[in-house]
Amino acid sequence: MIRLKTVKWKNFLATGNRFIEVELDQEPMMLVVGKNGAGKSTLIDAITFSLFGKPFKKINKGQLVNSVNEREMVTEIEFSVGTANWKVRRGIKPNLFEIYLNDNLVNQDAKSLDYQKYLEDKVLKLNFKSFTQIVVLGSASFVPFMQLTAHDRRIIIEDILDIGIFSVMRSLLKDRILTLREEMQELEYEIKILQEKILLQEKYIEEMKAESAQKRKSDLDKINETEKEINRLNEEIKHHQERVMVLMKSILDQDKVNIKSQELDKYRSQISKNLKKLNKDKKFFENNENCPTCEQEIGLVFKEGKLKVVVKNIDDMGSGLDKLENEIDKVYQRIGEIAKSNQEIQKEEMQINQKNSNVQAHNSFVTKLSSDLEEMQKEMKTDAIHVLTKELDESKSTRLKYVEQKFYYDILSTILNDTGIKTRIIRKYLPVINKHVNNYLKDMDFFVNFQLDENFQETIKSRHRDDFSYYSFSEGEKKRIDIALLLTWRDIASMRNSVNVNLLILDEIFDASLDQSGMDDLMKLFNFLKNTNLFVISHKLDILDDKFPAKITVEKVNNFSQFIFDE
């Protein structure tokens, strides 16, 4: 049993920034009264928003936040299921969604939608629509069972009877059948392809047998000719390589020559520099009688002696420079020879590379021809046909398994259909449902015979066997039918242990459609409810005040709803 204990909220609809807390399980009957627009139904919206993330009224979630404070909207509900104590907290601005089990936060790794699914499927074991059908009646935004479509009626009853699992199973089965159908189509295509491959292989083998001898001889001739060309090219490559070796030996002194060339150029540069200086000195002594610095006369003997030495040095260096130039010419000649040899080496290597490329191309051609011959030989063997035939047999065997599987899926689909096992279970409970509805109608002094069939269509007859429909009755009479169905759903849910909730809320059902007699009948009925905490929302305090042991008065003060609890 789900025992709703407390609900509290702040900054929710017309509620201000202070928590309003309502105990849900303390009084067997509680009257919630106030003027129209005071915020009485906020209680219902706070409960449904806490449990299901949406209000009972058809308003956007953004409108739930108090329009004055505009932030920190929070609702919280505590309840127990068996021995486990649960608490759900939700909020907007900032967003909040937390589930606590025995004061411990439940893992929030999942997405919010999965988190809500966990709450509905694993904890509450009911959804918003089922909750509203067995807990709340009478709100203007609420759609009673009798005003739902046949499809929606079925969903409600399936949830209450806890047979929705069959719909889930059917949905899963549909996916399985669809997958199986796709696999069977793919298998049929594979079988067709295998059959065509076998025919083509047989035809190909026959053709290959006719052509193989001639083609094999032609390919072998090409291979022999190509291999001869490869051998010829390899001989030429060997010749070029030998030529390269000879040339390489001829330029072993290349590094030494280059070094010697650099050294000789250095010496020539130095000698030229010295000659330039000596010639400058010679010109000086030849053209000057006095020292340009001190203006003293240069002695003739000193001047001739200097000139003699300078001239001798010039002659010696000139002679040495001539010898050096001869040596440099020889080195440059050798450098030219080496350069020529390097050019020859490059030419030979280009020939080698070109012929190696030709050899590689010829080898590739031979490899391809050899591969073609091998492939031809393989294709001519009947092993390929044996493999294909084996694959075909396996595919046909799989097809038989698929056909058998589909046969059982079809049977199971028929069982899980709306007209199958679910209808059988519903058919079993229909007499019980109808009996409970009629008993409750009798308790409210509404003497008609109400029957729901397996298609969830009603048949209503009077004592005189006159036929009626739900919409042919007055609003007060329709309300009696709605209440009878609501209480019946609670009974059936309790019997099935699918949904059993202590809370029952009647929103303004006493205010419009029920006369005094109807009110008295209802109050008698409510006094016999067991394990139920009844909340009646109304603005008729004068009529209902003395009928309830506890009361909450809702007032609007400075545009904020306030809940005043009787002490």
ZAMARGU-4260 file (C-alpha; in steps of 0.2 Angstrom, whole numbers, plus 5000, padded with zeros to 4 digits):
<rodrens>
0) 5000/5000/5000 | 5005/5018/4996 | 5003/5028/5011 | 5004/5047/5007 | 5010/5055/5023
5) 5014/5074/5021 | 5016/5086/5007 | 5023/5104/5008 | 5027/5118/4996 | 5033/5136/4994
10) 5033/5148/4980 | 5021/5137/4971 | 5006/5145/4962 | 4999/5158/4974 | 5009/5152/4989
15) 5023/5163/4996 | 5041/5160/5002 | 5036/5150/5017 | 5032/5132/5017 | 5014/5126/5019
20) 5014/5108/5025 | 4998/5097/5025 | 4998/5080/5034 | 4989/5068/5023 | 4987/5053/5034
25) 4981/5060/5051 | 4963/5062/5049 | 4950/5050/5041 | 4941/5065/5034 | 4947/5083/5031
30) 4937/5098/5024 | 4947/5111/5014 | 4937/5126/5012 | 4939/5144/5005 | 4932/5156/4993
35) 4934/5153/4974 | 4951/5158/4969 | 4959/5156/4986 | 4970/5142/4981 | 4961/5127/4988
40) 4966/5115/4974 | 4984/5120/4976 | 4985/5105/4987 | 4981/5093/4973 | 4993/5101/4961
45) 5007/5100/4974 | 5004/5082/4976 | 5004/5077/4958 | 5018/5089/4954 | 5029/5081/4968
50) 5025/5063/4962 | 5024/5065/4943 | 5032/5081/4938 | 5016/5090/4932 | 5001/5098/4940
55) 4984/5092/4941 | 4977/5107/4932 | 4982/5109/4913 | 4994/5123/4915 | 5012/5125/4910
60) 5026/5120/4922 | 5033/5138/4921 | 5017/5145/4927 | 5019/5135/4943 | 5032/5147/4950
65) 5024/5161/4961 | 5023/5176/4949 | 5029/5188/4963 | 5044/5179/4970 | 5048/5171/4953
70) 5061/5158/4960 | 5064/5144/4972 | 5048/5135/4969 | 5049/5118/4979 | 5037/5104/4983
75) 5040/5089/4994 | 5030/5074/4997 | 5033/5059/5010 | 5025/5042/5008 | 5028/5024/5013
80) 5027/5008/5003 | 5027/4994/5014 | 5041/4996/5027 | 5051/5008/5015 | 5050/5027/5018
85) 5051/5038/5003 | 5053/5056/4999 | 5052/5066/4983 | 5058/5084/4981 | 5056/5094/4965
90) 5059/5112/4961 | 5060/5125/4947 | 5072/5140/4946 | 5083/5131/4950 | 5077/5114/4944
95) 5077/5100/4957 | 5072/5082/4956 | 5077/5071/4971 | 5071/5054/4977 | 5076/5048/4994
100) 5074/5030/5001 | 5075/5030/5020 | 5083/5047/5020 | 5096/5041/5007 | 5097/5049/4990
105) 5093/5037/4976 | 5107/5036/4962 | 5104/5051/4950 | 5115/5045/4936 | 5101/5042/4925
110) 5092/5055/4915 | 5077/5064/4923 | 5065/5054/4912 | 5073/5038/4917 | 5072/5044/4935
115) 5054/5048/4934 | 5051/5031/4925 | 5060/5023/4940 | 5048/5032/4952 | 5033/5027/4943
120) 5037/5009/4938 | 5048/5003/4953 | 5041/5013/4967 | 5023/5019/4965 | 5019/5006/4951
125) 5006/5018/4944 | 5006/5033/4932 | 4998/5050/4932 | 4982/5045/4923 | 4979/5030/4934
130) 4983/5040/4950 | 4970/5053/4945 | 4957/5040/4942 | 4958/5032/4959 | 4963/5047/4970
135) 4955/5063/4963 | 4937/5067/4958 | 4928/5082/4953 | 4940/5095/4947 | 4935/5105/4932
140) 4951/5100/4923 | 4949/5081/4927 | 4941/5069/4914 | 4931/5056/4923 | 4932/5038/4917
145) 4915/5039/4908 | 4921/5053/4898 | 4937/5045/4892 | 4939/5036/4875 | 4938/5017/4875
150) 4957/5016/4872 | 4960/5027/4887 | 4947/5017/4897 | 4957/5001/4893 | 4973/5009/4899
155) 4966/5014/4915 | 4958/4996/4919 | 4974/4988/4913 | 4984/4998/4925 | 4972/4995/4939
160) 4972/4976/4935 | 4991/4976/4934 | 4990/4968/4916 | 4999/4982/4907 | 5014/4970/4907
165) 5005/4961/4893 | 5005/4977/4882 | 5023/4979/4885 | 5026/4960/4881 | 5016/4963/4865
170) 5026/4978/4860 | 5042/4969/4863 | 5035/4954/4853 | 5030/4966/4838 | 5049/4972/4838
175) 5054/4953/4838 | 5042/4949/4824 | 5048/4964/4814 | 5066/4959/4816 | 5062/4941/4812
180) 5053/4947/4796 | 5068/4957/4791 | 5080/4943/4795 | 5068/4931/4784 | 5069/4943/4770
185) 5087/4944/4771 | 5089/4925/4772 | 5077/4923/4756 | 5088/4935/4747 | 5104/4926/4752
190) 5096/4909/4747 | 5092/4917/4730 | 5110/4924/4728 | 5118/4907/4733 | 5107/4898/4720
195) 5112/4910/4707 | 5130/4908/4712 | 5130/4890/4710 | 5122/4891/4693 | 5135/4904/4687
200) 5149/4893/4695 | 5143/4878/4685 | 5142/4888/4669 | 5159/4896/4672 | 5168/4880/4675
205) 5161/4873/4659 | 5167/4889/4649 | 5184/4888/4658 | 5186/4870/4653 | 5184/4875/4635
210) 5195/4890/4636 | 5208/4885/4649 | 5220/4875/4638 | 5222/4889/4625 | 5223/4903/4638
215) 5235/4893/4649 | 5247/4890/4634 | 5246/4909/4630 | 5249/4914/4647 | 5264/4902/4649
220) 5272/4909/4633 | 5270/4926/4639 | 5278/4921/4656 | 5293/4913/4647 | 5296/4928/4635
225) 5294/4940/4650 | 5307/4930/4660 | 5319/4930/4646 | 5317/4949/4645 | 5320/4950/4664
230) 5336/4940/4662 | 5342/4951/4648 | 5339/4967/4659 | 5347/4959/4674 | 5363/4956/4663
235) 5363/4974/4657 | 5360/4980/4675 | 5376/4970/4680 | 5386/4978/4666 | 5381/4995/4672
240) 5385/4991/4690 | 5402/4985/4685 | 5405/5001/4675 | 5400/5011/4691 | 5412/5001/4701
245) 5426/5006/4689 | 5422/5024/4689 | 5420/5024/4708 | 5438/5018/4709 | 5444/5031/4697
250) 5438/5045/4709 | 5444/5038/4725 | 5456/5053/4727 | 5441/5065/4725 | 5441/5071/4743
255) 5460/5074/4743 | 5460/5084/4727 | 5446/5095/4734 | 5456/5098/4750 | 5472/5101/4740
260) 5462/5113/4729 | 5457/5123/4744 | 5474/5124/4751 | 5482/5129/4734 | 5469/5143/4733
265) 5474/5149/4750 | 5492/5149/4746 | 5489/5159/4730 | 5479/5171/4739 | 5492/5174/4752
270) 5506/5176/4739 | 5496/5188/4729 | 5493/5198/4745 | 5512/5198/4749 | 5517/5203/4731
275) 5505/5217/4732 | 5513/5224/4748 | 5531/5222/4740 | 5526/5231/4725 | 5519/5245/4735
280) 5536/5246/4745 | 5545/5246/4729 | 5535/5260/4722 | 5538/5270/4738 | 5557/5269/4738
285) 5557/5273/4719 | 5546/5288/4721 | 5551/5296/4737 | 5567/5305/4742 | 5561/5310/4759
290) 5551/5301/4773 | 5532/5307/4771 | 5530/5306/4790 | 5546/5315/4797 | 5551/5323/4781
295) 5569/5318/4783 | 5579/5313/4768 | 5581/5295/4764 | 5599/5290/4762 | 5604/5284/4744
300) 5613/5269/4751 | 5598/5264/4762 | 5586/5267/4748 | 5596/5256/4736 | 5598/5242/4749
305) 5579/5242/4752 | 5575/5242/4734 | 5587/5227/4731 | 5579/5217/4744 | 5561/5221/4739
310) 5565/5217/4720 | 5573/5200/4725 | 5558/5196/4736 | 5546/5200/4721 | 5556/5189/4709
315) 5556/5175/4721 | 5538/5176/4725 | 5533/5178/4707 | 5543/5163/4703 | 5534/5153/4717
320) 5517/5160/4711 | 5521/5153/4693 | 5524/5136/4700 | 5509/5137/4711 | 5498/5141/4696
325) 5505/5126/4687 | 5500/5115/4701 | 5483/5123/4703 | 5480/5120/4684 | 5484/5102/4687
330) 5472/5100/4702 | 5458/5109/4692 | 5461/5097/4678 | 5459/5083/4690 | 5444/5090/4697
335) 5436/5091/4679 | 5441/5073/4676 | 5432/5068/4693 | 5417/5079/4688 | 5416/5070/4671
340) 5417/5053/4680 | 5403/5058/4692 | 5392/5062/4677 | 5396/5045/4670 | 5391/5037/4686
345) 5375/5047/4687 | 5371/5041/4669 | 5375/5023/4674 | 5364/5024/4689 | 5350/5031/4679
350) 5351/5016/4667 | 5352/5005/4682 | 5336/5013/4690 | 5327/5013/4673 | 5331/4994/4670
355) 5326/4990/4688 | 5309/4998/4686 | 5307/4988/4670 | 5312/4972/4679 | 5300/4976/4693
360) 5286/4979/4680 | 5290/4963/4671 | 5290/4954/4688 | 5273/4961/4692 | 5266/4955/4675
365) 5273/4938/4678 | 5265/4938/4696 | 5249/4943/4689 | 5249/4930/4675 | 5254/4916/4688
370) 5240/4922/4699 | 5228/4922/4685 | 5233/4904/4681 | 5231/4899/4699 | 5214/4907/4701
375) 5209/4899/4685 | 5214/4882/4692 | 5204/4886/4708 | 5189/4891/4699 | 5189/4876/4688
380) 5188/4865/4704 | 5171/4859/4710 | 5176/4863/4728 | 5168/4880/4726 | 5152/4873/4721
385) 5152/4861/4736 | 5155/4876/4748 | 5141/4885/4740 | 5129/4870/4741 | 5134/4868/4760
390) 5130/4886/4763 | 5113/4885/4753 | 5108/4869/4764 | 5112/4879/4780 | 5102/4894/4774
395) 5087/4883/4770 | 5089/4875/4787 | 5089/4892/4795 | 5073/4897/4785 | 5064/4882/4793
400) 5069/4887/4810 | 5063/4905/4806 | 5046/4899/4799 | 5044/4888/4815 | 5048/4903/4826
405) 5036/4914/4817 | 5022/4902/4819 | 5025/4903/4838 | 5026/4922/4838 | 5010/4922/4829
410) 5002/4911/4842 | 5009/4922/4856 | 5004/4938/4847 | 4986/4932/4847 | 4987/4928/4865
415) 4994/4945/4869 | 4982/4954/4858 | 4969/4965/4866 | 4956/4952/4863 | 4967/4938/4870
420) 4973/4935/4888 | 4970/4953/4893 | 4952/4952/4888 | 4950/4935/4897 | 4957/4943/4913
425) 4946/4959/4911 | 4931/4948/4907 | 4934/4939/4924 | 4934/4955/4934 | 4920/4963/4924
430) 4906/4955/4935 | 4916/4961/4951 | 4918/4978/4944 | 4900/4980/4939 | 4894/4973/4956
435) 4905/4986/4966 | 4899/5000/4955 | 4880/4995/4957 | 4883/4993/4976 | 4890/5010/4978
440) 4876/5017/4967 | 4863/5009/4978 | 4872/5016/4994 | 4869/5033/4986 | 4851/5029/4982
445) 4854/5029/4964 | 4845/5013/4958 | 4850/5009/4941 | 4859/4994/4934 | 4876/4999/4927
450) 4886/4987/4916 | 4903/4989/4908 | 4907/4976/4894 | 4924/4970/4888 | 4925/4984/4876
455) 4922/4996/4890 | 4906/5003/4884 | 4892/5006/4897 | 4874/4999/4897 | 4863/5008/4910
460) 4845/5002/4913 | 4833/5008/4925 | 4821/4998/4936 | 4809/4998/4922 | 4823/4991/4910
465) 4824/5008/4901 | 4840/5011/4892 | 4851/5026/4897 | 4868/5032/4893 | 4880/5041/4905
470) 4877/5058/4896 | 4858/5056/4897 | 4859/5059/4916 | 4859/5075/4926 | 4876/5082/4932
475) 4872/5076/4950 | 4868/5058/4943 | 4884/5058/4933 | 4893/5063/4948 | 4886/5048/4958
480) 4892/5037/4943 | 4909/5045/4944 | 4911/5042/4962 | 4905/5024/4961 | 4918/5021/4948
485) 4932/5030/4958 | 4928/5019/4973 | 4927/5003/4963 | 4944/5007/4955 | 4951/5009/4973
490) 4943/4992/4978 | 4949/4983/4963 | 4966/4990/4964 | 4967/4985/4982 | 4961/4967/4978
495) 4974/4966/4965 | 4988/4974/4975 | 4992/4984/4960 | 4988/5001/4967 | 4982/5004/4985
500) 4982/5022/4990 | 4976/5029/5007 | 4972/5046/5000 | 4955/5051/4992 | 4952/5069/4986
505) 4935/5076/4981 | 4937/5093/4973 | 4921/5103/4974 | 4909/5089/4970 | 4897/5095/4984
510) 4897/5113/4977 | 4887/5112/4961 | 4879/5096/4955 | 4874/5087/4971 | 4858/5091/4981
515) 4856/5090/5000 | 4850/5072/4998 | 4865/5067/4987 | 4877/5075/5000 | 4869/5065/5014
520) 4871/5049/5004 | 4889/5053/5000 | 4893/5057/5018 | 4885/5040/5024 | 4896/5031/5011
525) 4912/5040/5016 | 4909/5035/5034 | 4911/5017/5029 | 4927/5019/5020 | 4942/5010/5027
530) 4961/5014/5027 | 4956/5030/5018 | 4961/5048/5022 | 4947/5058/5013 | 4950/5077/5008
535) 4935/5086/5002 | 4938/5103/4994 | 4923/5115/4994 | 4918/5133/4997 | 4902/5128/5006
540) 4908/5129/5023 | 4890/5133/5030 | 4884/5116/5024 | 4899/5105/5027 | 4907/5112/5042
545) 4898/5101/5055 | 4901/5085/5045 | 4920/5084/5046 | 4931/5082/5061 | 4945/5092/5054
550) 4946/5108/5043 | 4958/5118/5033 | 4953/5136/5029 | 4962/5143/5013 | 4962/5162/5012
555) 4970/5175/5000 | 4980/5188/5010 | 4990/5201/5000 | 4988/5190/4984 | 4996/5175/4993
560) 4987/5159/4998 | 4987/5154/5016 | 4982/5138/5024 | 4974/5139/5041 | 4973/5123/5051
565) 4960/5121/5064 | 4967/5117/5081
</rodrens>
